[in-house]
Amino acid sequence: MVLALMGEEENFKGRVHDFKDMQDDGSRQENSRAKMNMRSMSLDDRVRTTASKPPNYKPIERQQIGSEHNNQDVIMSPVGGDGEAVDPSKQADIDMIKERFSKLLLGEDMSGGGKGVSSALALSNAITNLSASIFGEIARLEPMQPERKARWRKEIDWYLSVTDHIVEFVAVKQNNNGITMEVMTTRQRTDLIMNIPALRKLDAMLIDCLDNFKDQNEFTYVSKNADKKNKRNEDKWWVPTPKVPPNGLSDMTRNWLQFQKESVNQVLKASMAINAQILTEMEIPENYIESLPKKGKTSLGDSVYKSITLDNFDPDVFLTTMDLSTEHKILDLKNRIEASKVIWRRKVNDKNGKSSWSSTVSLEKRELFEERLETILLILKHRFPGIPQSQLDISKIQYNEDVGHAVLESYSRILESLAYKVISRIDDVLHADNLASNRQSSFRESAIKSSQFLNAREELDRLSEGGPISMSLSEFMGCNSDQSTTDQKKDLQDDFSKDGRQGTKKKFLDKLERTGLRSPRPRD
């Protein structure tokens, strides 16, 4: 009995020993397979495998500190992964984007107390401040510095990228198994699709125009330490005075400057048209309406009201009777006219309210008076493009909640301001040339006069069809010589072929001499 028990115990121990050997062999095989798999796994797979291991897992071999593998430092990129190192410049851009957009999200209130402005106004202010910090006053006609140009293009792209996510629903027909159905899909808003590429094109045109001045060497600018006699005595004393040769500029340079002025003038008109269109689409805030008087006559004044309501009304004659000598007086007239227009329009559209003057003035005359006010506003807008914004425009921008409108309005407004400054600097050079050459000058400060509302699409189409918007001085000289040769040949052919039709058709040069270059009308 005892011998039998001892034999069974021996057999049991032997089985346990065999089981342990089998388990050790299996664990070694599993460890070898795991090592082979770890070698073929990517870094991301290793991270996931390590995260999935239980807390009590113990590795077979612990990596020794200071081994060859540990000495290879792997920096995980916050953008790409795969162990790639972060470019310091890209990391700086990422941090700047986070800072800018967090400020926009908080409405410029970094305390987070909810006292910030709307996202639309914050984005509008950001674009305006960016333009002011990069372009400034544009005191000289010279190319932009490469660093400033790169910064402008990079940061304006950041702000414009917001418009890629402003979408609208549109119906699209879709064929599925022979069945036609309409489904709603999203696309970028129509006004953004039309105006953002146009504004980008105008932006590039202005920068190219400034770059074209790198080849010129006929005029310079008077330094700050120059004599007072060489400086002009004007309100804008901080703008440097251009200095031209004693005999004035050459004819080629003078014509090239005039060409650049006309080119920038087209950009100015297109940006003005887009800005006016966007401001028209913005809603009039209730705060502005509540601040208006009840009658439009009260806002206009008796003298202006009598002139507006005359049977024979001429807007040009009306403006000659007004005192437009200072910028403040022009802005005051614009504010009064806009306030009266809003009051009269609300009375025309208000069907339930009873107007105090409805018994004396018909509906047709009210609409006629409103059209006259609109005409005067357009003339003021185009004759004096450099005046500040009116109270109505400021109220619309301040209380606007449409982010798309905020981007379009601010972008077009800064392009309008930049184009006007470039034209003013070109006018300064032409003025100095006229004084130096002692010619009978017809030069005055530029202004734009038009009694018709500029359409944004028409202005941009005109820019596209007009060939190159700007060119450098060397390109202009080559183009001008080729054009003069072509015109001479054409004139010779016309002399032989138009003997019997001299009285019916006019030569282009004769017409050009009478009409002159269609530059902006002088400011009164």
Stockholm file with secondary structure:
# STOCKHOLM 1.0

chainA/1-524         MVLALMGEEENFKGRVHDFKDMQDDGSRQENSRAKMNMRSMSLDDRVRTTASKPPNYKPIERQQIGSEHNNQDVIMSPVGGDGEAVDPSKQADIDMIKERFSKLLLGEDMSGGGKGVSSALALSNAITNLSASIFGEIARLEPMQPERKARWRKEIDWYLSVTDHIVEFVAVKQNNNGITMEVMTTRQRTDLIMNIPALRKLDAMLIDCLDNFKDQNEFTYVSKNADKKNKRNEDKWWVPTPKVPPNGLSDMTRNWLQFQKESVNQVLKASMAINAQILTEMEIPENYIESLPKKGKTSLGDSVYKSITLDNFDPDVFLTTMDLSTEHKILDLKNRIEASKVIWRRKVNDKNGKSSWSSTVSLEKRELFEERLETILLILKHRFPGIPQSQLDISKIQYNEDVGHAVLESYSRILESLAYKVISRIDDVLHADNLASNRQSSFRESAIKSSQFLNAREELDRLSEGGPISMSLSEFMGCNSDQSTTDQKKDLQDDFSKDGRQGTKKKFLDKLERTGLRSPRPRD
#=GR chainA/1-524 SS CHHHHHHHHHHHHHHHHHHHHHHHHHHHHHHHHHHHHHHHSCHHHHHHHHHHSCTTCCCSSCCCTTCTTTTSCCCCCSSSCTTCCCCHHHHHHHHHHHHHHHHHHTTTCTTCSSCCCCHHHHHHHHHHHHHHHHTTTCCSSCCCCHHHHHHHHHHHHHHHGGGGGCEEEEEEEEEETTEEEEEEEEEECHHHHHHHHHHHHHHHHHHHHHHGGGSCCSCEECCTTSCGGGSCCSSCTTSCCEECCTTCCCHHHHHHHHHHHHHHHHHHHHHHHHHHHHHHHSCCCHHHHHTSCSCHHHHHCHHHHHHHTCSSCCHHHHHHHSCCSSHHHHHHHHHHHHHHHHHHHHHHHCSSSCCTTTTTSCHHHHHHHHHHHHHHHHHHHHHCTTSCCCHHHHHHHHHCCCHHHHHHHHHHHHHHHHHHHHHHHHHHHHHHHHHHHTCCCCCCCCCCCCSSCCCHHHHHHHHHHTSCSCCCHHHHHHHHHHHHHHHHHHHHHHHHHCSSCTTTSCCHHHHHHHHCCCCCCCCC
#=GC SS_cons         CHHHHHHHHHHHHHHHHHHHHHHHHHHHHHHHHHHHHHHHSCHHHHHHHHHHSCTTCCCSSCCCTTCTTTTSCCCCCSSSCTTCCCCHHHHHHHHHHHHHHHHHHTTTCTTCSSCCCCHHHHHHHHHHHHHHHHTTTCCSSCCCCHHHHHHHHHHHHHHHGGGGGCEEEEEEEEEETTEEEEEEEEEECHHHHHHHHHHHHHHHHHHHHHHGGGSCCSCEECCTTSCGGGSCCSSCTTSCCEECCTTCCCHHHHHHHHHHHHHHHHHHHHHHHHHHHHHHHSCCCHHHHHTSCSCHHHHHCHHHHHHHTCSSCCHHHHHHHSCCSSHHHHHHHHHHHHHHHHHHHHHHHCSSSCCTTTTTSCHHHHHHHHHHHHHHHHHHHHHCTTSCCCHHHHHHHHHCCCHHHHHHHHHHHHHHHHHHHHHHHHHHHHHHHHHHHTCCCCCCCCCCCCSSCCCHHHHHHHHHHTSCSCCCHHHHHHHHHHHHHHHHHHHHHHHHHCSSCTTTSCCHHHHHHHHCCCCCCCCC
//
